[in-house]
Amino acid sequence: MTVLDSSAGMVSNSDETTKGDLGSKQQYHTLRESVEVAMANYFDQLEGQQVTDLYELVISEVEVPLLEAVMGYTGDNQTKASVAMGLNRGTLRKKLKKYNML
């Protein structure tokens, strides 16, 4: 299985924000644009190889940082995190266990 390159860029809602504070002059992009760039890079690097389990690969690459961010924002409060994500608390716990975050 080929690993998805997650170096597509950072996410921001502002088109004027840059990563200058982080030592780079690359402009931030929307999440959608970042995914489009990452997927284009991924397919370019495949050089004709067969792709399998792409959906699960992409979901796991996105879900982990999402869970980390929401859990950090809510102070690891699972009830608040589940509400913020629109998930049942049991579903959230299942996802946290899946990624060894619980």
N, C-alpha and C positions, 0 to 999 in steps of 0.2 A: 504494500500500500504506500502510495506517495503521500508525503506530509504536505499539508496546505501551508503556503507561505503567508504568514500573517503580517508582513511588513508593508501593507497597503497604505498605511497612514493612520493618523489619529482622527477622532471624531469630535466635531464641534458644530453647534448650530449657527455660528457666525462665520460668514465668508471672509471677514476681515482679520480673523484671528490666525496667527501663525505659530509655529513651534519655535520661534526665536528664543523664547525663554528656556527651551530645552537644548539650545545649541544647533538647531536646524532651521533652515529658511523655508522648508516645505510648508505649503499652505494646508490647513486642516480641511477635511472634506466631510460631507454628510456620511452617515453610516451606509446608506445605499451606495454612494459613490465608492466608498472604501471597499465594499464587498465586490462591486463590479470590477474594480482594479485588481483585487486579490484573485478573483476567479479568472480574469484574463491572464494574469501572471501564472496561475496554476496550470491552466490549459496550455500556455506557451511552453512551460517546462516539461510537460508530459511527452512531447515529441512523438505523438502517435501511440503511446502506451494505452492499454485498456484501463478504463476508470471503473471502480466498483465502490459501493458504499459511500458515494459522494455526499448524499444527504446527511447521513450520520456524522461524517467528518466535519462538514460545515456547521451543523448544529452544535456539536461538541466544542468546536473552536469558538463559537459565539456565546454559547450558554455558560461556560465557565467564567469568563470575565463579567458577564451580566450578573450571574449569581454572586460573585465576589463583590461587585460594586454595590448591589442592592443590600447584601448582608452588611457591608461596611456602613452604608448610609443609614441603615436602621439599627445599628449597634448590635448586630447579630440577633435581633428580635424577629423570630420566625413568623409570628402573627402579623407584624407590620410589613415584613418582606412579602409575605403571601398576598396581602392586600395590595401592596404597591405593584406587584407583578400580575395581579388578577388571577392568581392560582389558589386552589384549595391548599390549606396548610399541609395536608398529607402528601399532596403532589410535590410541594416544595421540598419536604423532607426526603422524599424519594429521589429527587434530583440531587440534593445535597449529598445523600449517601452514594449515589452513582458516581460522583466525582470525588469521593472521599473528603468531603467538606464538612462532615458531621461527626 
